[in-house]
Amino acid sequence: EALAATDTKHKLGAKLVQAHAYLQGAFLQILQKRLVKAAWNIRSSWKCFQCALDQLKTYDGPAEMRAEHETSTKLGIGSFNLILSLMPPLVIAVTKVLGFSADRQLGLKYLREAYKHNALMSPIAGLVLLLYLTTTSSMLAEQTEEYRKE
C-alpha cells in the first residue's frame, strides 16, 4: 500500500514533466513550421495538465511537493486558458470543440495562485502575469482595477 502511494506521487510529477515537455516540443515545432505535430503536442500537453489537476484532488504527499505540483499544474492550465482567451472568437469556438478551455478569469486566477506559492514555477507564473498585464491588457484597452488593488 505504501508503494502504491509512492508510485502515485511519482506519477503526478512525471505527468507534469511530460506536460511541460510536450509544450516545449510544440513551441519548437511551431518554429520549424510543423504545425500539425505542434497542434498534437499542444493537445497532449493540455491533457497531461488536466490529468495532473485531477490527480491533485486526491494527492496526499508532503506539503512542499504538493505546492510544487499544484504550482506547476496551475501555471500550465492558467497559461492555456489565458492565451486561448485572447484568440479570435472563431479560434476559441474551434478550441472548445477540441476540448480546450478559454476562460480568461480562471486562467488569471490560477496564475495568481501559482505566483503566490513559494515554489519553483512561481516566478514563471509571475512573468506570465506581468507580460499579460503590461503588454496584452494595454493593447486590448482592458481595465485592470483588480490588479491595482493587490
TAURRA-V430863 format. One record per helix or strand of 2 or more residues. SS is the DSSP state (~ for helix, > for strand). FROM is the first residue (numbers start at 1). LEN is the number of residues. If there is no record, write none. Layout:
[[SS & FROM & LEN] [SS & FROM & LEN]]
This chain:
[[~ & 2 & 30] [~ & 35 & 22] [~ & 63 & 23] [~ & 89 & 9] [~ & 104 & 13] [~ & 122 & 18] [~ & 145 & 5]]
